[in-house]
Amino acid sequence: MPKQTKYAHERRANNRDQKRIKERIQIQAIIDEFLSFEQLHQAQQSESITTVYDQVNQHLDQLKCSFSLKKAFYQQFRKRIIQSNRAYHTDLPLPTKHLVSIQRTPLLFNETWLEQTKYISQIKEKLLRYWYTADDFTIDESIGNILICAILYGGISNLSSLTALLEHLKQQGSIDQISRIQIPLIFLEPQSPHYGDLYDPKRPLKKSRNFVPDRLTLLWITRFKTQAIDIQHDCYTYINCIFNALALPFNPKQFKQFLQMASHSWMQLDRVDLSPALSLCLSEEIETCGLSPSVFKRYLTPQLSNFDLQQTEEPLPKTLNPAEKEEKSCTDHSLDSSIALHKQILKFFRNSDQTVTDLKNCLLNQHAHLPENAKRLGLWLYSLFHPTREDIEYIAELYQLDQSKYSRHIAQQQKIRHSSIYSYYTKLAETWLLHSTDYLEELNLNDHLETIYSRMLNGVGKSRSQKFDLLKRFHQFQQMLFNAESFPLSTEGLRIHSPKAEIISGKTFQHLLSQLSQYKNSSYTPHDLEMLSIVYTIAFRTGMRINEILGMRIKDVEGVKASSIWIRTYRAKHQQHFLKTDSAERNLNVQILLSEEEHLQFQKYCKARRIAYNPNQYLFTMWNSAERIRPYMVTTPFQKTLDSILPNHCYTFHSLRHSATNNLAIILTMDYEFVNVFTDYSPRHYNLIRSQLLSSQTPQNCWYLLAHLLGHIDPTETFRSYLHLAYIMAGYQLRKFDPCLDRTVIRKICPSLKSSKHQQIALSYYDEQIVQTIKIKPITMPDEYINTSKIKGDLVQAEDSNFFYGTSKSSYPFSLVIKILKALDQSYTPELLSQQYDFPIETLMPWQQNILRLKQLKNRKNRPRFIINAEKSERVLPHIETAEDKKLLEYFFKQLNQHSCNDIYILDALHIFEMKANISHAGLIFNANDVRLANRFLRGIYSLFPEKYWHKAISPDIPQEKLMARLHSKLPSCRTNSSLSNSFKLELISQKNGKSLGIFRYCLLILLILCTQLPDHN
């Protein structure tokens, strides 16, 4: 018998089957060798189960198995442990190793796709023939033609969206038009059970679906609008009417298949350049949502006003009334204990280095007083930190817990970062303590968990599914350690994803930047507002998250011209910075993403930061500060400025990321005519981005590029949560299909339209007529965009020239000034420093002369008054090393900002310091008769340092009360110093070790150098 030849696909299938059989044999061999029921039972009795698990993992590594084999084995591994637990009534831990692989998206264009496309093409041919041959169309046929055209040509293939379109027609809803590109727009709100942006707890979840009707659909809608047609049936009935006219079989199953197949022909329409991803968005196989009418109009046509200074006044701190918060439970000792524990834990989180230690001490010290609900919450929270084995034993013994179960529960939990544990706790703690307190007097709290959980979830909106998952996690802990039953709640109806569909337009953003300089707050200098404008611009152009921007170091900006940004994590304890996901680490070419003016502004800022600070310090900080900015310092001016210029908006700082996503998606996939309507990018900037980023012409490449720019591993999350113009982009492409119909057919469909003399007429000929016939409302477009390059450059202006260098009025940070003074003190030439630091040489020359003058000053013993060590060097400026010194220096320059460089009181105090300063003392020593001189000194200098640091040391010979009465400034601390002889000393004392601070002398020396003219006290 001749050997039968098999087709290639049959051979491949046979090979796959053989491979699966071989893998099953290998898996069974490993199970028989290591995981027999007897071996597992013996390991459980000898408490060596972890050794068995390690042996299995090592054996797998030695075999060098494929990923598919490992994945299949761990599935069988888990099943084996479950079977063993049931057979021997044990509680062996399940293996927790997770294997993740990158799944390839199945091919869109395959054999089935071609067959279904052929079927849709046949329906189109029959539909066109039906229009030509029919004498007239009934009411049901008119509605059916609208729906079938929307399916075949308009991009609607989802039943919910089709039903929403039918409802829109029934309600005689309006049709809008974006005039500059002449596309009509219908706002639909189809029901979407698990995903949507229109959340209302009392109604089913819906989403915004922007429908751009194609020309054929709009032609039939025109017929519908010009005739009195009443809609009484559903979509299936009207589509069935059309299929009957086409003499094609039709039933509910075929209707569903027809909707699924309709999308296959959209990309084949003439002159339509529709990417597969946008096609999947239209068919709603990729989750995405559009913009609601109010959001879209606020985005495209914002009603902006000028900044109102009254709205920037700082609100009074909100005081909470404890009587309202704890109303009827304030006398309950259990509730008081729970609240006290909750407040303590929140304080523990402020000091991240000591949180675990503080929490452990709290649990140890208060174990006898904690109620049951607080005990469970505290122990669960403690388990999230993965405590040591010794601590677990001690806690378990104290709270009478099963130590092995507690250890097993902790081992099964993945390690979580500190910020995530804080987030878990704050989402759960208050509601759990509040609702569980009512059942503390019951015998068993476990009997009431279902009621407690239901109360905790009641009233929770969009985040209901997140809180549900957190409750489930908390319940697993209670189930293992406190013998609770299985989780009592059902998951039905909880899994929803509701993105916030809000986009800030270019016009709104530019107006925001133009009004930012009007924001008045004592916490922000003009330099801070300039820095914030750069932060907002980066977020608007690149889509970076606020944490990513604020966590950047100076060294993360790469290139001499600040051409790119490296977004990365820092794991060292002294500079920890984490990203949201591993995929968030990326490199962004800001030289391309920012406009030319914006990049020059950013480049100038980076240059100033590089000169003044070291590379490991943060890129964005407040003026004269090296500390990381708190997010609220960025979001508060943003929100208040927007509140003033655009009342009733719903924007947040995160809306800038949404805006960047949509702007970049439009640029990468659409022509400039479309881009010009929705963004503020110039043609040059548009072409630059496309030429630099679109290295491949593959249609799908741009979506993965966009996902990478946002820090997503693939475009799924990009479409689902961030892209809100996908429907309009796809509809714009579909509307390029401009079919030619016989004028008799057009007259038959819509008699109210005036036909041309030509026999075959393109439907675009009737665009203006249709707009006037059915009264489509145009959406007015924004005016000319504001040029913010000059505005941002003018944010920082010196109010006058009488300032101290290093203050915000000078435009030079004190760190740069100190660098220069230190170099001058080390005999560097002003010419070299001027060139190196881009600093005016006419300012450096007097500073050098002042330093030389200080080096020449002698005391009564003819020794240098200010030179630290004349034998080794001739430096006059001491080193500042401690964090306390640096903090005082920052405070000193902040206070100095309120004074001018010709302040007579400061100049007088400096003259006194020059006379009294001694190299052996950090403070100033005054004779008992020099009280008036001391008062003059304090009058100029006292306010420049925090009051709590001031200190006076008094000789035992001087009556303390008499001296205190004569000194005008009330120095908070005072002590007797026996080394002083009939004198007293003014100094700054450390709050940590009580020693005299050298920063006092350092700051006054800085002032002596910066003040180019001192008064003559002859």
HELIX and SHEET records of a PDB file:
HELIX    1   1 ALA A    8  PHE A   34  1                                  27    
HELIX    2   2 PHE A   37  GLN A   45  1                                   9    
HELIX    3   3 ILE A   49  LEU A   63  1                                  15    
HELIX    4   4 PHE A   67  TYR A   88  1                                  22    
HELIX    5   5 GLU A  111  THR A  133  1                                  23    
HELIX    6   6 ILE A  139  LEU A  152  1                                  14    
HELIX    7   7 LEU A  159  LYS A  170  1                                  12    
HELIX    8   8 ARG A  215  THR A  226  1                                  12    
HELIX    9   9 CYS A  235  ALA A  245  1                                  11    
HELIX   10  10 PRO A  252  ALA A  262  1                                  11    
HELIX   11  11 SER A  263  GLN A  268  5                                   6    
HELIX   12  12 PRO A  276  LEU A  282  1                                   7    
HELIX   13  13 PRO A  293  LEU A  300  1                                   8    
HELIX   14  14 LEU A  309  THR A  312  5                                   4    
HELIX   15  15 PRO A  322  LYS A  325  1                                   4    
HELIX   16  16 HIS A  333  ARG A  350  1                                  18    
HELIX   17  17 THR A  355  ASN A  365  1                                  11    
HELIX   18  18 GLU A  372  LEU A  384  1                                  13    
HELIX   19  19 ARG A  389  LEU A  398  1                                  10    
HELIX   20  20 GLN A  403  GLN A  412  1                                  10    
HELIX   21  21 HIS A  418  SER A  436  1                                  19    
HELIX   22  22 THR A  437  TYR A  439  5                                   3    
HELIX   23  23 LEU A  445  HIS A  448  5                                   4    
HELIX   24  24 LEU A  449  LEU A  457  1                                   9    
HELIX   25  25 ARG A  464  LEU A  481  1                                  18    
HELIX   26  26 GLY A  506  LEU A  516  1                                  11    
HELIX   27  27 PRO A  526  THR A  542  1                                  17    
HELIX   28  28 ILE A  546  LEU A  550  1                                   5    
HELIX   29  29 ILE A  554  ASP A  556  5                                   3    
HELIX   30  30 LYS A  573  GLN A  575  5                                   3    
HELIX   31  31 ASP A  582  ALA A  584  5                                   3    
HELIX   32  32 VAL A  590  LEU A  593  1                                   4    
HELIX   33  33 GLU A  596  ALA A  612  1                                  17    
HELIX   34  34 PRO A  631  ILE A  645  1                                  15    
HELIX   35  35 SER A  655  THR A  669  1                                  15    
HELIX   36  36 TYR A  672  PHE A  678  1                                   7    
HELIX   37  37 PRO A  683  LEU A  693  1                                  11    
HELIX   38  38 ASN A  701  LEU A  710  1                                  10    
HELIX   39  39 PRO A  715  GLU A  717  1                                   3    
HELIX   40  40 THR A  718  TYR A  722  3                                   5    
HELIX   41  41 ALA A  726  LEU A  734  1                                   9    
HELIX   42  42 ARG A  743  ILE A  749  1                                   7    
HELIX   43  43 LEU A  763  TYR A  766  5                                   4    
HELIX   44  44 ASP A  767  THR A  773  1                                   7    
HELIX   45  45 THR A  788  GLY A  793  1                                   6    
HELIX   46  46 SER A  808  SER A  810  5                                   3    
HELIX   47  47 PHE A  814  ASP A  825  1                                  12    
HELIX   48  48 PRO A  830  TYR A  837  1                                   8    
HELIX   49  49 ILE A  841  GLN A  856  1                                  16    
HELIX   50  50 ALA A  883  LEU A  896  1                                  14    
HELIX   51  51 ILE A  904  LYS A  916  1                                  13    
HELIX   52  52 VAL A  931  ILE A  941  1                                  11    
HELIX   53  53 TYR A  942  LEU A  944  5                                   3    
HELIX   54  54 GLU A  947  TYR A  949  5                                   3    
HELIX   55  55 GLN A  960  ARG A  966  1                                   7    
HELIX   56  56 ILE A  999  LEU A 1010  1                                  12    
SHEET    1   A 4 ARG A 209  PHE A 211  0                                        
SHEET    2   A 4 ILE A 183  LEU A 188 -1                                        
SHEET    3   A 4 ASP A 176  ILE A 178 -1                                        
SHEET    4   A 4 LYS A 777  ILE A 779  1                                        
SHEET    1   B 3 VAL A 557  GLU A 558  0                                        
SHEET    2   B 3 SER A 564  ILE A 567 -1                                        
SHEET    3   B 3 ARG A 586  LEU A 588 -1                                        
SHEET    1   C 2 CYS A 740  ASP A 742  0                                        
SHEET    2   C 2 GLN A 760  ALA A 762 -1                                        
SHEET    1   D 4 LEU A 924  ASN A 927  0                                        
SHEET    2   D 4 SER A 983  LEU A 988 -1                                        
SHEET    3   D 4 TRP A 950  ILE A 954 -1                                        
SHEET    4   D 4 SER A 973  THR A 976  1                                        
END                                                                             
